[in-house]
Amino acid sequence: MGKNMMELNRRTLIQASGVSLALPFLESMAPGRDQPIGTPHRSVFICTALGLHPRSLWPETPGRDYESTKYLRLLEDHREEYTLFSGLSHSNQVGRQAHDSEMTWLTSTPKPGNAGFRNGISVDQMVAGHFGYTTRFPSINIGSDRSQSQAYTAGGVMLPALYDPREIFSKLFLNGKPAEVQTQKRKLSEGRSILDQLRGQTGRLRRKISGSDNHLLNDYFESVRDTEKDIAELEGWLDRPKP
């Protein structure tokens, strides 16, 4: 980073109409210019509700030179970027019905759903407890259409998932008083981007940060705008008669 580069606070936000847009971590936010910046550790766990066909996923030949399968061929361009792990199944994971095992997918607590069953802590919450606030949120639980999740506390209490797209967007990107955030959500429904309101501030910010930070900011803003469009289009279907 150049010596004339202005340091930014790690919690730097850009603001419009009382609502702030949180920024990703930029090298210009580093506490010291000569200190290396570590990449935050992140883990993602995605439950497909037991909906994968095993023979379409798992290769018959083990090792690095495995023969690709129906599902894996879709990821062929990223073959060197992921690893498949097998042999992680736990015993006693079938309860009163087969899908009870969704409750213990990340906990491996025996006999889910049976009388006297009490779940344990899920691995995502163990990871969150270990790394804490090295990222903005230690953990975020997201569901598709309901608040049920596979995240559990050490006491076996389920942590409800966020499932409203606007609520998720608000949690990830927006800061402000409740009324201000609600106003921004309404603008979002009308197809109005928060980035349009922040154009002047983003221009000033770009002049303060490095070239690599500007590239990162471009990707970040593009993802914000794409998310806004997706939410607006999704909500456009809510009042339309089916099918």
FIKOLZA-1660 file (N, C-alpha, C; in steps of 0.1 Angstrom, whole numbers, plus 5000, padded with zeros to 4 digits):
% residues 243
   i   px   py   pz ch aa at
   1 5008 4988 5000  A  M  N
   1 5000 5000 5000  A  M CA
   1 5009 5012 5000  A  M  C
   2 5006 5023 4992  A  G  N
   2 5014 5035 4992  A  G CA
   2 5014 5042 5005  A  G  C
   3 5025 5050 5008  A  K  N
   3 5026 5057 5020  A  K CA
   3 5015 5067 5022  A  K  C
   4 5009 5072 5011  A  N  N
   4 4999 5083 5012  A  N CA
   4 4985 5077 5013  A  N  C
   5 4984 5063 5014  A  M  N
   5 4971 5057 5015  A  M CA
   5 4965 5059 5028  A  M  C
   6 4953 5064 5028  A  M  N
   6 4946 5067 5041  A  M CA
   6 4940 5054 5047  A  M  C
   7 4943 5053 5060  A  E  N
   7 4938 5041 5067  A  E CA
   7 4923 5043 5070  A  E  C
   8 4915 5032 5069  A  L  N
   8 4901 5033 5071  A  L CA
   8 4898 5024 5083  A  L  C
   9 4888 5027 5091  A  N  N
   9 4884 5019 5102  A  N CA
   9 4878 5006 5097  A  N  C
  10 4881 4995 5104  A  R  N
  10 4876 4982 5100  A  R CA
  10 4861 4982 5099  A  R  C
  11 4854 4990 5107  A  R  N
  11 4839 4990 5107  A  R CA
  11 4834 5001 5098  A  R  C
  12 4842 5006 5088  A  T  N
  12 4838 5016 5079  A  T CA
  12 4825 5013 5072  A  T  C
  13 4815 5022 5072  A  L  N
  13 4803 5021 5066  A  L CA
  13 4801 5033 5056  A  L  C
  14 4793 5031 5046  A  I  N
  14 4789 5042 5038  A  I CA
  14 4774 5044 5040  A  I  C
  15 4769 5057 5041  A  Q  N
  15 4756 5059 5046  A  Q CA
  15 4748 5068 5037  A  Q  C
  16 4735 5066 5037  A  A  N
  16 4725 5074 5029  A  A CA
  16 4712 5073 5036  A  A  C
  17 4706 5085 5039  A  S  N
  17 4692 5085 5045  A  S CA
  17 4692 5077 5058  A  S  C
  18 4702 5078 5065  A  G  N
  18 4702 5071 5078  A  G CA
  18 4705 5056 5078  A  G  C
  19 4706 5050 5066  A  V  N
  19 4709 5036 5064  A  V CA
  19 4723 5034 5059  A  V  C
  20 4730 5025 5066  A  S  N
  20 4744 5023 5062  A  S CA
  20 4746 5010 5055  A  S  C
  21 4755 5010 5046  A  L  N
  21 4759 4997 5039  A  L CA
  21 4772 4993 5044  A  L  C
  22 4772 4981 5050  A  A  N
  22 4785 4976 5055  A  A CA
  22 4794 4972 5044  A  A  C
  23 4807 4974 5046  A  L  N
  23 4817 4972 5036  A  L CA
  23 4824 4958 5039  A  L  C
  24 4830 4952 5029  A  P  N
  24 4838 4940 5031  A  P CA
  24 4851 4945 5037  A  P  C
  25 4859 4935 5043  A  F  N
  25 4872 4939 5048  A  F CA
  25 4882 4942 5037  A  F  C
  26 4888 4954 5037  A  L  N
  26 4897 4959 5027  A  L CA
  26 4911 4961 5033  A  L  C
  27 4921 4959 5025  A  E  N
  27 4935 4960 5030  A  E CA
  27 4937 4974 5035  A  E  C
  28 4930 4984 5030  A  S  N
  28 4932 4998 5035  A  S CA
  28 4926 5000 5049  A  S  C
  29 4919 4990 5054  A  M  N
  29 4914 4990 5068  A  M CA
  29 4924 4984 5078  A  M  C
  30 4936 4980 5073  A  A  N
  30 4945 4973 5081  A  A CA
  30 4950 4982 5093  A  A  C
  31 4952 4976 5105  A  P  N
  31 4957 4984 5116  A  P CA
  31 4970 4990 5114  A  P  C
  32 4979 4984 5106  A  G  N
  32 4992 4989 5103  A  G CA
  32 4995 4985 5089  A  G  C
  33 5001 4994 5081  A  R  N
  33 5004 4992 5067  A  R CA
  33 5013 4981 5064  A  R  C
  34 5022 4978 5073  A  D  N
  34 5032 4967 5071  A  D CA
  34 5028 4954 5076  A  D  C
  35 5016 4953 5083  A  Q  N
  35 5012 4941 5089  A  Q CA
  35 5004 4932 5078  A  Q  C
  36 5007 4919 5077  A  P  N
  36 5000 4911 5067  A  P CA
  36 4986 4909 5072  A  P  C
  37 4977 4908 5062  A  I  N
  37 4963 4906 5064  A  I CA
  37 4959 4892 5062  A  I  C
  38 4954 4885 5072  A  G  N
  38 4950 4871 5071  A  G CA
  38 4936 4870 5065  A  G  C
  39 4934 4860 5058  A  T  N
  39 4921 4857 5053  A  T CA
  39 4912 4851 5064  A  T  C
  40 4900 4857 5066  A  P  N
  40 4891 4851 5076  A  P CA
  40 4888 4836 5073  A  P  C
  41 4887 4828 5084  A  H  N
  41 4883 4814 5082  A  H CA
  41 4868 4814 5081  A  H  C
  42 4863 4807 5071  A  R  N
  42 4848 4805 5070  A  R CA
  42 4845 4791 5067  A  R  C
  43 4833 4786 5072  A  S  N
  43 4828 4773 5069  A  S CA
  43 4814 4774 5064  A  S  C
  44 4810 4766 5055  A  V  N
  44 4796 4767 5050  A  V CA
  44 4791 4752 5050  A  V  C
  45 4779 4751 5056  A  F  N
  45 4772 4737 5057  A  F CA
  45 4759 4739 5050  A  F  C
  46 4756 4731 5040  A  I  N
  46 4744 4731 5032  A  I CA
  46 4737 4718 5033  A  I  C
  47 4725 4718 5038  A  C  N
  47 4717 4706 5039  A  C CA
  47 4708 4705 5027  A  C  C
  48 4708 4694 5020  A  T  N
  48 4700 4692 5008  A  T CA
  48 4688 4684 5012  A  T  C
  49 4684 4683 5024  A  A  N
  49 4673 4675 5029  A  A CA
  49 4673 4661 5024  A  A  C
  50 4685 4655 5024  A  L  N
  50 4687 4641 5021  A  L CA
  50 4683 4638 5006  A  L  C
  51 4685 4648 4997  A  G  N
  51 4680 4647 4984  A  G CA
  51 4690 4643 4973  A  G  C
  52 4701 4638 4976  A  L  N
  52 4711 4635 4966  A  L CA
  52 4711 4620 4963  A  L  C
  53 4713 4616 4951  A  H  N
  53 4713 4602 4947  A  H CA
  53 4728 4598 4948  A  H  C
  54 4731 4589 4957  A  P  N
  54 4745 4585 4960  A  P CA
  54 4753 4581 4948  A  P  C
  55 4747 4573 4939  A  R  N
  55 4755 4568 4928  A  R CA
  55 4758 4579 4918  A  R  C
  56 4750 4590 4918  A  S  N
  56 4753 4601 4909  A  S CA
  56 4763 4611 4915  A  S  C
  57 4766 4609 4928  A  L  N
  57 4776 4617 4934  A  L CA
  57 4790 4611 4936  A  L  C
  58 4790 4599 4943  A  W  N
  58 4802 4593 4947  A  W CA
  58 4809 4585 4936  A  W  C
  59 4822 4588 4934  A  P  N
  59 4829 4580 4924  A  P CA
  59 4832 4566 4928  A  P  C
  60 4833 4557 4919  A  E  N
  60 4836 4543 4922  A  E CA
  60 4850 4541 4925  A  E  C
  61 4859 4549 4919  A  T  N
  61 4873 4548 4921  A  T CA
  61 4878 4559 4930  A  T  C
  62 4885 4555 4941  A  P  N
  62 4890 4564 4951  A  P CA
  62 4903 4571 4946  A  P  C
  63 4907 4581 4954  A  G  N
  63 4919 4588 4951  A  G CA
  63 4918 4600 4942  A  G  C
  64 4929 4607 4940  A  R  N
  64 4929 4619 4932  A  R CA
  64 4924 4617 4917  A  R  C
  65 4927 4606 4911  A  D  N
  65 4923 4604 4897  A  D CA
  65 4910 4597 4896  A  D  C
  66 4901 4599 4905  A  Y  N
  66 4888 4593 4904  A  Y CA
  66 4880 4597 4891  A  Y  C
  67 4872 4587 4886  A  E  N
  67 4864 4590 4874  A  E CA
  67 4851 4598 4879  A  E  C
  68 4849 4609 4872  A  S  N
  68 4838 4618 4875  A  S CA
  68 4825 4611 4874  A  S  C
  69 4815 4617 4881  A  T  N
  69 4801 4612 4881  A  T CA
  69 4792 4622 4875  A  T  C
  70 4779 4619 4875  A  K  N
  70 4769 4628 4869  A  K CA
  70 4769 4641 4876  A  K  C
  71 4769 4641 4889  A  Y  N
  71 4769 4654 4896  A  Y CA
  71 4782 4661 4895  A  Y  C
  72 4793 4654 4897  A  L  N
  72 4806 4660 4897  A  L CA
  72 4810 4666 4884  A  L  C
  73 4805 4660 4873  A  R  N
  73 4808 4666 4860  A  R CA
  73 4804 4680 4858  A  R  C
  74 4794 4684 4866  A  L  N
  74 4789 4698 4866  A  L CA
  74 4799 4707 4872  A  L  C
  75 4808 4702 4880  A  L  N
  75 4819 4709 4887  A  L CA
  75 4833 4707 4882  A  L  C
  76 4833 4701 4870  A  E  N
  76 4846 4697 4864  A  E CA
  76 4856 4708 4864  A  E  C
  77 4852 4720 4861  A  D  N
  77 4861 4732 4860  A  D CA
  77 4867 4735 4873  A  D  C
  78 4861 4730 4884  A  H  N
  78 4866 4733 4897  A  H CA
  78 4872 4721 4904  A  H  C
  79 4875 4711 4897  A  R  N
  79 4879 4698 4902  A  R CA
  79 4891 4699 4912  A  R  C
  80 4900 4708 4910  A  E  N
  80 4912 4710 4918  A  E CA
  80 4909 4719 4931  A  E  C
  81 4897 4723 4932  A  E  N
  81 4893 4733 4943  A  E CA
  81 4885 4727 4954  A  E  C
  82 4881 4714 4953  A  Y  N
  82 4873 4708 4963  A  Y CA
  82 4878 4693 4966  A  Y  C
  83 4874 4688 4977  A  T  N
  83 4878 4675 4981  A  T CA
  83 4865 4667 4986  A  T  C
  84 4863 4655 4982  A  L  N
  84 4852 4647 4986  A  L CA
  84 4857 4638 4998  A  L  C
  85 4848 4638 5008  A  F  N
  85 4851 4630 5020  A  F CA
  85 4840 4620 5021  A  F  C
  86 4843 4607 5023  A  S  N
  86 4833 4597 5025  A  S CA
  86 4837 4590 5039  A  S  C
  87 4828 4581 5043  A  G  N
  87 4830 4574 5056  A  G CA
  87 4827 4583 5068  A  G  C
  88 4819 4593 5066  A  L  N
  88 4815 4602 5077  A  L CA
  88 4802 4599 5083  A  L  C
  89 4796 4588 5079  A  S  N
  89 4782 4584 5084  A  S CA
  89 4784 4579 5099  A  S  C
  90 4774 4583 5107  A  H  N
  90 4773 4579 5121  A  H CA
  90 4762 4569 5123  A  H  C
  91 4764 4560 5132  A  S  N
  91 4753 4550 5135  A  S CA
  91 4742 4556 5144  A  S  C
  92 4731 4549 5144  A  N  N
  92 4720 4553 5153  A  N CA
  92 4714 4567 5149  A  N  C
  93 4714 4570 5136  A  Q  N
  93 4709 4583 5132  A  Q CA
  93 4694 4582 5126  A  Q  C
  94 4688 4571 5127  A  V  N
  94 4674 4570 5122  A  V CA
  94 4665 4570 5135  A  V  C
  95 4656 4579 5135  A  G  N
  95 4646 4580 5146  A  G CA
  95 4633 4573 5143  A  G  C
  96 4622 4580 5147  A  R  N
  96 4609 4575 5144  A  R CA
  96 4606 4574 5129  A  R  C
  97 4612 4583 5121  A  Q  N
  97 4612 4583 5107  A  Q CA
  97 4625 4587 5101  A  Q  C
  98 4627 4584 5088  A  A  N
  98 4640 4586 5082  A  A CA
  98 4645 4600 5083  A  A  C
  99 4636 4610 5081  A  H  N
  99 4640 4624 5080  A  H CA
  99 4643 4630 5093  A  H  C
 100 4641 4623 5104  A  D  N
 100 4645 4628 5117  A  D CA
 100 4660 4630 5118  A  D  C
 101 4667 4623 5109  A  S  N
 101 4682 4624 5110  A  S CA
 101 4686 4638 5105  A  S  C
 102 4677 4646 5099  A  E  N
 102 4681 4660 5096  A  E CA
 102 4685 4668 5108  A  E  C
 103 4678 4664 5120  A  M  N
 103 4681 4671 5132  A  M CA
 103 4695 4669 5137  A  M  C
 104 4701 4658 5133  A  T  N
 104 4714 4654 5139  A  T CA
 104 4725 4654 5128  A  T  C
 105 4722 4660 5117  A  W  N
 105 4731 4661 5106  A  W CA
 105 4744 4667 5110  A  W  C
 106 4744 4678 5118  A  L  N
 106 4756 4684 5122  A  L CA
 106 4759 4682 5137  A  L  C
 107 4752 4673 5143  A  T  N
 107 4755 4670 5157  A  T CA
 107 4758 4655 5160  A  T  C
 108 4753 4646 5152  A  S  N
 108 4755 4632 5153  A  S CA
 108 4750 4626 5166  A  S  C
 109 4741 4633 5172  A  T  N
 109 4735 4628 5185  A  T CA
 109 4726 4616 5181  A  T  C
 110 4728 4604 5189  A  P  N
 110 4721 4592 5185  A  P CA
 110 4706 4593 5187  A  P  C
 111 4698 4585 5179  A  K  N
 111 4684 4583 5180  A  K CA
 111 4676 4595 5180  A  K  C
 112 4677 4604 5169  A  P  N
 112 4669 4616 5169  A  P CA
 112 4654 4613 5168  A  P  C
 113 4646 4622 5176  A  G  N
 113 4632 4621 5175  A  G CA
 113 4626 4610 5184  A  G  C
 114 4634 4602 5190  A  N  N
 114 4629 4591 5199  A  N CA
 114 4626 4597 5213  A  N  C
 115 4618 4590 5221  A  A  N
 115 4615 4595 5234  A  A CA
 115 4627 4598 5242  A  A  C
 116 4628 4609 5249  A  G  N
 116 4639 4613 5257  A  G CA
 116 4651 4619 5249  A  G  C
 117 4649 4621 5236  A  F  N
 117 4660 4626 5228  A  F CA
 117 4663 4640 5231  A  F  C
 118 4676 4643 5233  A  R  N
 118 4680 4657 5235  A  R CA
 118 4692 4660 5226  A  R  C
 119 4691 4669 5217  A  N  N
 119 4702 4671 5208  A  N CA
 119 4714 4678 5214  A  N  C
 120 4726 4678 5207  A  G  N
 120 4738 4684 5212  A  G CA
 120 4742 4695 5203  A  G  C
 121 4753 4701 5205  A  I  N
 121 4758 4712 5198  A  I CA
 121 4762 4708 5184  A  I  C
 122 4758 4716 5174  A  S  N
 122 4761 4714 5160  A  S CA
 122 4775 4719 5157  A  S  C
 123 4782 4713 5147  A  V  N
 123 4796 4716 5143  A  V CA
 123 4797 4730 5139  A  V  C
 124 4787 4736 5132  A  D  N
 124 4788 4750 5128  A  D CA
 124 4789 4759 5140  A  D  C
 125 4782 4756 5151  A  Q  N
 125 4782 4764 5163  A  Q CA
 125 4795 4762 5171  A  Q  C
 126 4801 4750 5170  A  M  N
 126 4814 4748 5175  A  M CA
 126 4825 4757 5168  A  M  C
 127 4824 4757 5155  A  V  N
 127 4833 4766 5147  A  V CA
 127 4831 4780 5150  A  V  C
 128 4818 4785 5151  A  A  N
 128 4815 4798 5155  A  A CA
 128 4821 4802 5168  A  A  C
 129 4819 4793 5178  A  G  N
 129 4825 4796 5191  A  G CA
 129 4840 4797 5192  A  G  C
 130 4846 4789 5183  A  H  N
 130 4861 4789 5183  A  H CA
 130 4866 4802 5176  A  H  C
 131 4861 4806 5165  A  F  N
 131 4866 4818 5158  A  F CA
 131 4860 4831 5162  A  F  C
 132 4847 4830 5168  A  G  N
 132 4841 4842 5173  A  G CA
 132 4839 4853 5162  A  G  C
 133 4842 4866 5166  A  Y  N
 133 4840 4877 5158  A  Y CA
 133 4852 4881 5149  A  Y  C
 134 4859 4871 5144  A  T  N
 134 4869 4873 5134  A  T CA
 134 4863 4877 5120  A  T  C
 135 4850 4874 5119  A  T  N
 135 4841 4878 5108  A  T CA
 135 4830 4887 5114  A  T  C
 136 4823 4894 5106  A  R  N
 136 4812 4903 5112  A  R CA
 136 4802 4895 5120  A  R  C
 137 4798 4883 5115  A  F  N
 137 4789 4875 5122  A  F CA
 137 4795 4861 5125  A  F  C
 138 4796 4856 5137  A  P  N
 138 4801 4843 5140  A  P CA
 138 4794 4832 5132  A  P  C
 139 4781 4834 5131  A  S  N
 139 4773 4824 5123  A  S CA
 139 4760 4830 5118  A  S  C
 140 4756 4825 5107  A  I  N
 140 4743 4830 5101  A  I CA
 140 4736 4817 5096  A  I  C
 141 4723 4815 5101  A  N  N
 141 4715 4804 5097  A  N CA
 141 4705 4808 5087  A  N  C
 142 4704 4802 5076  A  I  N
 142 4695 4806 5065  A  I CA
 142 4687 4793 5061  A  I  C
 143 4674 4795 5059  A  G  N
 143 4665 4784 5055  A  G CA
 143 4659 4788 5042  A  G  C
 144 4652 4779 5035  A  S  N
 144 4646 4782 5022  A  S CA
 144 4632 4787 5024  A  S  C
 145 4624 4782 5032  A  D  N
 145 4610 4787 5033  A  D CA
 145 4604 4786 5047  A  D  C
 146 4613 4783 5057  A  R  N
 146 4608 4782 5071  A  R CA
 146 4620 4784 5080  A  R  C
 147 4616 4786 5093  A  S  N
 147 4627 4790 5103  A  S CA
 147 4634 4778 5109  A  S  C
 148 4630 4766 5105  A  Q  N
 148 4637 4754 5110  A  Q CA
 148 4651 4753 5105  A  Q  C
 149 4661 4749 5113  A  S  N
 149 4675 4748 5109  A  S CA
 149 4681 4736 5115  A  S  C
 150 4693 4734 5111  A  Q  N
 150 4701 4723 5117  A  Q CA
 150 4712 4728 5126  A  Q  C
 151 4711 4740 5130  A  A  N
 151 4720 4746 5140  A  A CA
 151 4715 4745 5154  A  A  C
 152 4723 4740 5163  A  Y  N
 152 4719 4738 5177  A  Y CA
 152 4730 4743 5187  A  Y  C
 153 4725 4748 5198  A  T  N
 153 4734 4753 5208  A  T CA
 153 4739 4741 5216  A  T  C
 154 4748 4744 5226  A  A  N
 154 4754 4733 5234  A  A CA
 154 4743 4727 5243  A  A  C
 155 4732 4734 5245  A  G  N
 155 4721 4728 5253  A  G CA
 155 4711 4721 5244  A  G  C
 156 4714 4720 5231  A  G  N
 156 4705 4712 5222  A  G CA
 156 4693 4720 5218  A  G  C
 157 4694 4734 5219  A  V  N
 157 4683 4742 5214  A  V CA
 157 4685 4746 5200  A  V  C
 158 4675 4745 5191  A  M  N
 158 4676 4748 5177  A  M CA
 158 4677 4764 5176  A  M  C
 159 4686 4768 5168  A  L  N
 159 4687 4782 5164  A  L CA
 159 4679 4785 5152  A  L  C
 160 4668 4793 5152  A  P  N
 160 4659 4794 5141  A  P CA
 160 4667 4801 5129  A  P  C
 161 4662 4797 5117  A  A  N
 161 4669 4802 5105  A  A CA
 161 4662 4815 5100  A  A  C
 162 4669 4823 5093  A  L  N
 162 4663 4834 5085  A  L CA
 162 4658 4828 5072  A  L  C
 163 4646 4832 5068  A  Y  N
 163 4642 4827 5055  A  Y CA
 163 4635 4838 5046  A  Y  C
 164 4633 4850 5051  A  D  N
 164 4628 4861 5043  A  D CA
 164 4639 4867 5036  A  D  C
 165 4639 4868 5022  A  P  N
 165 4651 4873 5015  A  P CA
 165 4654 4888 5019  A  P  C
 166 4644 4896 5022  A  R  N
 166 4646 4910 5026  A  R CA
 166 4653 4910 5040  A  R  C
 167 4649 4902 5049  A  E  N
 167 4655 4901 5062  A  E CA
 167 4669 4897 5061  A  E  C
 168 4672 4887 5053  A  I  N
 168 4686 4883 5051  A  I CA
 168 4695 4894 5045  A  I  C
 169 4689 4901 5035  A  F  N
 169 4697 4912 5029  A  F CA
 169 4699 4923 5039  A  F  C
 170 4689 4926 5047  A  S  N
 170 4691 4936 5057  A  S CA
 170 4701 4932 5067  A  S  C
 171 4702 4920 5072  A  K  N
 171 4711 4916 5082  A  K CA
 171 4726 4916 5076  A  K  C
 172 4727 4912 5064  A  L  N
 172 4740 4911 5058  A  L CA
 172 4746 4925 5054  A  L  C
 173 4737 4934 5049  A  F  N
 173 4742 4946 5042  A  F CA
 173 4739 4959 5049  A  F  C
 174 4727 4960 5056  A  L  N
 174 4722 4973 5061  A  L CA
 174 4724 4975 5075  A  L  C
 175 4727 4988 5079  A  N  N
 175 4727 4992 5093  A  N CA
 175 4719 5005 5094  A  N  C
 176 4712 5007 5105  A  G  N
 176 4704 5018 5107  A  G CA
 176 4693 5016 5117  A  G  C
 177 4686 5026 5120  A  K  N
 177 4674 5025 5129  A  K CA
 177 4663 5017 5123  A  K  C
 178 4655 5010 5130  A  P  N
 178 4645 5001 5124  A  P CA
 178 4636 5008 5114  A  P  C
 179 4632 5020 5116  A  A  N
 179 4624 5027 5107  A  A CA
 179 4631 5030 5094  A  A  C
 180 4644 5033 5095  A  E  N
 180 4652 5036 5083  A  E CA
 180 4655 5024 5075  A  E  C
 181 4657 5013 5082  A  V  N
 181 4659 5000 5075  A  V CA
 181 4646 4996 5068  A  V  C
 182 4635 4998 5074  A  Q  N
 182 4622 4995 5068  A  Q CA
 182 4620 5003 5055  A  Q  C
 183 4623 5016 5056  A  T  N
 183 4622 5025 5044  A  T CA
 183 4631 5019 5033  A  T  C
 184 4643 5015 5036  A  Q  N
 184 4652 5009 5025  A  Q CA
 184 4646 4996 5020  A  Q  C
 185 4640 4988 5028  A  K  N
 185 4634 4976 5023  A  K CA
 185 4622 4979 5013  A  K  C
 186 4615 4990 5016  A  R  N
 186 4604 4994 5007  A  R CA
 186 4610 4998 4994  A  R  C
 187 4621 5006 4994  A  K  N
 187 4627 5010 4982  A  K CA
 187 4632 4998 4974  A  K  C
 188 4637 4988 4982  A  L  N
 188 4642 4976 4975  A  L CA
 188 4631 4969 4968  A  L  C
 189 4619 4969 4974  A  S  N
 189 4607 4963 4967  A  S CA
 189 4603 4970 4954  A  S  C
 190 4606 4983 4954  A  E  N
 190 4603 4992 4943  A  E CA
 190 4614 4991 4932  A  E  C
 191 4625 4983 4935  A  G  N
 191 4635 4982 4925  A  G CA
 191 4646 4993 4926  A  G  C
 192 4646 5000 4937  A  R  N
 192 4656 5011 4939  A  R CA
 192 4667 5006 4947  A  R  C
 193 4679 5007 4942  A  S  N
 193 4691 5002 4948  A  S CA
 193 4697 5012 4958  A  S  C
 194 4702 5007 4969  A  I  N
 194 4709 5015 4979  A  I CA
 194 4722 5021 4973  A  I  C
 195 4727 5014 4963  A  L  N
 195 4740 5018 4957  A  L CA
 195 4738 5031 4949  A  L  C
 196 4726 5033 4944  A  D  N
 196 4723 5046 4937  A  D CA
 196 4723 5058 4947  A  D  C
 197 4719 5055 4959  A  Q  N
 197 4718 5066 4969  A  Q CA
 197 4732 5069 4974  A  Q  C
 198 4741 5059 4973  A  L  N
 198 4755 5060 4979  A  L CA
 198 4765 5064 4968  A  L  C
 199 4761 5068 4956  A  R  N
 199 4771 5070 4945  A  R CA
 199 4781 5080 4949  A  R  C
 200 4778 5091 4955  A  G  N
 200 4787 5101 4958  A  G CA
 200 4797 5096 4968  A  G  C
 201 4793 5089 4978  A  Q  N
 201 4802 5084 4989  A  Q CA
 201 4811 5073 4984  A  Q  C
 202 4806 5065 4975  A  T  N
 202 4814 5054 4970  A  T CA
 202 4825 5060 4961  A  T  C
 203 4822 5071 4954  A  G  N
 203 4833 5077 4946  A  G CA
 203 4844 5083 4955  A  G  C
 204 4840 5089 4966  A  R  N
 204 4851 5094 4975  A  R CA
 204 4859 5083 4982  A  R  C
 205 4851 5072 4985  A  L  N
 205 4858 5060 4991  A  L CA
 205 4868 5055 4981  A  L  C
 206 4865 5054 4969  A  R  N
 206 4874 5048 4959  A  R CA
 206 4887 5055 4958  A  R  C
 207 4887 5068 4960  A  R  N
 207 4899 5076 4960  A  R CA
 207 4908 5074 4972  A  R  C
 208 4903 5068 4982  A  K  N
 208 4911 5066 4994  A  K CA
 208 4917 5052 4995  A  K  C
 209 4913 5043 4986  A  I  N
 209 4917 5029 4988  A  I CA
 209 4926 5024 4977  A  I  C
 210 4932 5013 4978  A  S  N
 210 4942 5008 4969  A  S CA
 210 4935 5002 4956  A  S  C
 211 4943 4999 4946  A  G  N
 211 4937 4993 4934  A  G CA
 211 4931 4980 4936  A  G  C
 212 4937 4971 4944  A  S  N
 212 4932 4958 4947  A  S CA
 212 4919 4959 4955  A  S  C
 213 4918 4969 4964  A  D  N
 213 4906 4971 4971  A  D CA
 213 4895 4976 4962  A  D  C
 214 4898 4984 4952  A  N  N
 214 4888 4988 4942  A  N CA
 214 4882 4977 4935  A  N  C
 215 4891 4967 4931  A  H  N
 215 4886 4955 4924  A  H CA
 215 4876 4947 4933  A  H  C
 216 4880 4946 4946  A  L  N
 216 4872 4939 4955  A  L CA
 216 4858 4946 4957  A  L  C
 217 4859 4959 4958  A  L  N
 217 4847 4967 4960  A  L CA
 217 4838 4965 4948  A  L  C
 218 4843 4965 4936  A  N  N
 218 4835 4963 4924  A  N CA
 218 4827 4950 4925  A  N  C
 219 4834 4939 4929  A  D  N
 219 4828 4926 4930  A  D CA
 219 4817 4926 4941  A  D  C
 220 4820 4933 4952  A  Y  N
 220 4811 4934 4963  A  Y CA
 220 4798 4941 4959  A  Y  C
 221 4800 4953 4953  A  F  N
 221 4788 4961 4949  A  F CA
 221 4780 4954 4938  A  F  C
 222 4787 4946 4929  A  E  N
 222 4779 4939 4919  A  E CA
 222 4771 4928 4926  A  E  C
 223 4776 4921 4936  A  S  N
 223 4768 4911 4943  A  S CA
 223 4757 4917 4951  A  S  C
 224 4759 4929 4956  A  V  N
 224 4748 4936 4963  A  V CA
 224 4736 4939 4953  A  V  C
 225 4740 4945 4942  A  R  N
 225 4730 4949 4932  A  R CA
 225 4723 4936 4926  A  R  C
 226 4730 4926 4924  A  D  N
 226 4724 4913 4919  A  D CA
 226 4714 4908 4929  A  D  C
 227 4718 4908 4942  A  T  N
 227 4709 4904 4952  A  T CA
 227 4697 4912 4953  A  T  C
 228 4698 4925 4952  A  E  N
 228 4686 4934 4952  A  E CA
 228 4677 4931 4940  A  E  C
 229 4682 4928 4929  A  K  N
 229 4674 4925 4917  A  K CA
 229 4667 4912 4919  A  K  C
 230 4674 4902 4925  A  D  N
 230 4668 4889 4927  A  D CA
 230 4656 4890 4937  A  D  C
 231 4658 4898 4948  A  I  N
 231 4647 4900 4958  A  I CA
 231 4635 4907 4951  A  I  C
 232 4638 4917 4944  A  A  N
 232 4627 4925 4937  A  A CA
 232 4619 4916 4928  A  A  C
 233 4626 4907 4920  A  E  N
 233 4619 4898 4911  A  E CA
 233 4612 4888 4918  A  E  C
 234 4617 4883 4929  A  L  N
 234 4610 4872 4937  A  L CA
 234 4597 4878 4943  A  L  C
 235 4598 4890 4948  A  E  N
 235 4586 4896 4954  A  E CA
 235 4575 4899 4944  A  E  C
 236 4580 4901 4931  A  G  N
 236 4570 4904 4921  A  G CA
 236 4561 4893 4918  A  G  C
 237 4565 4880 4922  A  W  N
 237 4556 4869 4920  A  W CA
 237 4546 4866 4931  A  W  C
 238 4548 4873 4943  A  L  N
 238 4540 4870 4954  A  L CA
 238 4525 4872 4952  A  L  C
 239 4522 4883 4945  A  D  N
 239 4508 4886 4943  A  D CA
 239 4502 4881 4930  A  D  C
 240 4510 4874 4923  A  R  N
 240 4505 4869 4910  A  R CA
 240 4497 4855 4912  A  R  C
 241 4486 4854 4906  A  P  N
 241 4479 4841 4908  A  P CA
 241 4487 4829 4902  A  P  C
 242 4485 4818 4908  A  K  N
 242 4492 4806 4904  A  K CA
 242 4484 4799 4893  A  K  C
 243 4489 4791 4884  A  P  N
 243 4503 4788 4883  A  P CA
 243 4511 4798 4876  A  P  C
% end
